[in-house]
């Protein structure tokens, strides 16, 4: 989730600044292309993230085949995976703090309330 979001945001932003400006490609199309690059990179980085996790000491539990098939074990694995992806995706939004957004309104700001 983390690496995917970071790659998607940075790539989508760069593509939008290039394709969006030069060819008039929409922001959503650039986001989809950024997601495509992130998915492809995920294939390459997935095993690396797993290896780093093991290197850091996060080892998979030693379960017997019978324990691995228990409903509670499968539910815990699914919920743990979901939580990991959610936290990773939220942390992967950090590039938004550093990416410059172009002014899409031509420099004019509309007032937030009517003068009174």
C-alpha positions in Angstrom: 0.0 0.0 0.0 2.7 2.5 1.0 5.0 2.0 -2.0 2.1 1.7 -4.4 0.6 5.0 -3.3 3.9 6.8 -3.3 4.7 5.7 -6.8 1.2 6.3 -8.0 1.1 9.9 -6.6 4.6 10.9 -7.8 4.2 9.3 -11.2 0.7 10.6 -11.7 1.7 14.1 -10.7 4.7 14.1 -13.1 2.6 12.7 -15.9 -0.1 15.3 -15.3 2.5 18.1 -15.4 3.8 16.7 -18.7 0.9 15.0 -20.5 -1.7 17.2 -19.0 0.1 20.4 -20.0 1.5 19.4 -23.4 -1.3 17.1 -24.7 -4.3 18.1 -22.6 -4.7 14.7 -21.0 -7.1 14.7 -18.1 -6.0 14.4 -14.5 -7.9 11.1 -14.1 -6.1 9.6 -17.1 -2.8 10.7 -15.6 -3.8 9.1 -12.3 -4.7 5.9 -14.1 -1.4 5.8 -15.8 0.4 6.5 -12.5 -1.6 3.6 -11.0 -0.4 1.4 -13.9 3.2 2.3 -13.2 2.7 1.7 -9.5 1.1 -1.7 -10.1 4.0 -2.8 -12.4 6.5 -1.6 -9.8 4.6 -3.5 -7.1 5.3 -6.7 -8.9 9.0 -5.9 -8.7 9.0 -4.6 -5.1 6.6 -7.1 -3.4 9.3 -9.7 -2.7 11.7 -7.0 -1.6 9.3 -5.6 1.0 8.8 -9.2 2.2 12.5 -9.7 2.5 13.0 -6.5 4.4 10.2 -7.4 6.8 12.0 -10.7 7.6 15.3 -8.9 7.9 13.7 -6.6 10.5 12.5 -9.6 12.5 8.9 -9.8 11.4 8.8 -13.5 10.9 5.6 -15.5 9.9 4.2 -17.5 12.8 5.2 -21.1 13.1 1.8 -22.8 12.7 0.9 -26.4 12.0 -1.2 -27.1 8.9 -4.2 -27.7 11.2 -3.7 -24.4 13.0 -3.3 -22.5 9.6 -6.7 -23.9 8.5 -8.6 -22.7 11.6 -11.3 -20.0 11.0 -9.8 -17.8 13.7 -6.4 -18.0 12.0 -7.7 -17.1 8.6 -9.8 -14.2 10.0 -6.9 -12.8 11.9 -4.6 -13.1 8.8 -7.3 -11.3 6.6 -7.9 -8.5 9.2 -4.2 -8.1 9.8 -3.6 -7.8 6.0 -6.4 -5.3 5.6 -5.1 -3.2 8.5 -1.6 -3.3 7.0 -2.8 -2.2 3.6 -4.9 0.6 5.0 -2.1 2.0 7.2 0.4 1.7 4.3 -2.0 3.4 1.9 -2.6 6.3 4.4 1.2 6.7 5.0 1.6 6.5 1.2 -0.4 9.8 0.9 2.6 11.7 2.4 3.9 12.8 -1.0 0.8 15.0 -1.2 2.3 17.3 1.4 5.3 18.0 -0.9 3.8 18.0 -4.5 3.0 21.4 -5.9 -0.5 21.8 -7.2 -0.9 24.1 -10.2 -3.5 26.8 -9.9 -6.5 25.4 -11.8 -8.6 28.5 -11.4 -6.6 31.0 -13.4 -5.3 32.8 -10.3 -8.7 34.1 -9.2 -10.0 33.0 -5.9 -13.7 33.1 -5.3 -14.9 34.5 -2.0 -16.0 32.0 0.6 -19.0 34.1 1.7 -21.0 37.0 0.3 -20.0 40.4 1.5 -22.5 41.7 3.9 
